[in-house]
Amino acid sequence: MKAPVFKGVGKKLEIESLPDPTPGPGELVLRIHRCGICGSDLHMTEGHGDTVPVNTVMGHEFSGEVVAIGPQVAGFREGDRVTAMPLVGCGECPRCKAGETIFCRAGVIGQVGGFGQFAIAKARTSIKLPQSLSFADGALVEPLAVGLHAATLAELKPGCRVLVMGAGAVGLAATFWARRLGAGRIVVTSRSRRGESLAMQLGANAFVQSDEEAQHTIETALQGAPDVVFECIGVPGVLGRAAQFVRTGGLIVMLGYCMLPDPFPSSIAMYKQIRVQGSFAYTLREFEIVADILDRGHVEPRAMVTDIISMQQLPDVFEALRHPTHQCKVMVNPWA
């Protein structure tokens, strides 16, 4: 098979010929149809923090067709259209058996490879796609599950005021679920206005461009300080801004993956009695909920897909996405 391979920090992905994967016990081989490029893919190849091992085939927002099935697999057959969780866990501990692989006692155990033509997926962390969904929809399940997990942790009260910091895929997913789960007014803020239209389509009431006067504009649009702030940017200083924005006694939910030291104004958090909640990944049940919601016709997130590229285009596009762009979710079709 053909697959783009990470060759090291500062180097472009290289397309190589690799052996076709063979399924082991409990595994499926998928013929990949779509795989989204995630911001974490970019961050983890820049050398600032956790870095992908050299010779890795990345890609964790994928969907595809089952073409081979290993032993000890039940409930799947060749031809099934599926998406799969990339965090697979050990599969043996109680949390893994409950579909909560993010809490695996063995730590974070991942399985990627969605940028290639074929990839291995664990059957126990895979779900079948409803017939109404496309493969592009299937590749959206992962980033939408990230937003659902955060919105669930926030325990949003009906009519609460919500601020989403960041208009990338994660911020838009948080916006979508905040609207679905009963938020009142929702404001999305970002440094540029590139994501404004998408934010409004996915449920925001207003979009505010970040500047020194943003707090006043945000409170005017929300008709008060936000009860909940979803921090979806993940760069130093943004969490501090969130602490300034949120109301006294409010909640900040961290989704942005900051890989650099980030000074936090603990005195503000103390005076305002702010709660800060981390949010990481998702559960298998949340994957299923996302697919179900899309199947029911709530397909607004399809607007997030701004481009579908070939594998041959991926190395150049991957590097271009390190810089400001009008793109939101770029997906790879490795067979194009």
Secondary structure, DSSP 8 states (H G I E B T S, - for coil): -EEEE---TTS--EEEE-------TTEEEEEEEEEE--HHHHHTTTTSSS---TT-----EEEEEEEEE-TT--S--TT-EEEE-SB---S-SHHHHTT-GGG-TT---B---TTSSEEEEEGGGEEE--TT--HHHHHHHHHHHHHHHHHHHHT--TT--EEEE--SHHHHHHHHHHHHTT-S-EEEEESSSTTHHHHHHTT-SEEEE-STTHHHHHHHHHTSS-SEEEE---STTHHHHHHHHS-TT-EEEE-S---S-----HHHHHHHT-EEEE-----HHHHHHHHHHHHTT--GGGGGEEEEEETTTHHHHHHHTTS--S-SEEEEETT-
